[in-house]
């Protein structure tokens, strides 16, 4: 069974001014085009936790795949931006 811990999503607390921001985004960008769960550098950013059975079978759960995609997309879009790309309450295609 897949579970999710209660930490905030990475992008909700991300600060582009942080001393570690560039290194964190680089870790997340390493996941672009890679199988969810197979990028050890990304593990600390994931909230989704997989069961031992899921780990043994190697098939990523839908929640893990969704979170992996969201994290990598955020990292690509945030790259070189001076302000956070995340806007609380914003909806895609709406201003």
N, C-alpha and C positions, 0 to 999 in steps of 0.2 A: 504494500500500500504506500502510495506517495503522500508525504506530509509537507506542510509549509510552516516554517517558524514565523514568529510574530515580529521580526525586525521590519523596519521600513524598507521599501524597495530602494535599491542603490541610488537611482536617479532622484529620489525624493530628498536625499540628504547630500547629494553631490555638490561640492563647491569648486568651481573652476579656479578659485584663488588658492586652494589648498596646495601645500608643498608636494603632496603625493598624487595630485590629480592626473598629471601626465603619465606617470607610471601605471596608475590604476587603469586609465583608458587604454594604454598599450596592452595590458594584460587582457582586457575585454576584447580588444580588436583581434587578438590572436585566435579568438573563437570563430571569426567570420569564415564561413564555408566548412567548418569542422563539425563533427558529430557532437550533439549535446552531451555533456557529461565527460567528454574525453579530453578536456583541456584543464589540466590540474591548476594552472594559474587562475582560472575562473572560479574554482570551487568555493573560495571564501566569499564571493559575491552572491552566490546562489542562496535563496531562501528555501527552495524546493529540496526536500530530502527524499532519497529513494530507499526502498526496502532492500534487504539483502537479496531477495529473490530477483528484483529488478536489476540489481547490480550483477548478479550471476548470469542472467540471460543477455545482458548487454543492450537490450532494447530501451531507448529513452522513453519515459512516460510523456504523455501530452503536456502536462504542466511543466516538466523540465524542458522540453523542446520550446515551449512558448516563452519561458523565462530566458533561456539561452538566446533566442532570437531577439527578444526585447533588449537584453543587455548589450549584445553586439551592435544592434542598430543604434542604440543610444550612444555607444562609444564612437561609432563612425560619425554620427551627426554632431556630437559634441566636440570632436577634434577641432582644434584651433579656434574655438569660440570663446569669447571673453565672458559671456554670461551663460547661465545654465539653460540648456535647451528644454528642460522640463518646466512646464507651467502648471501649477496646481489648478485643477478644474478645467483645463483647456481640452477641447475636443478637436479631433482631426478635421481639417477643412473648415474650421470656424475661427473667426477672429475675436 
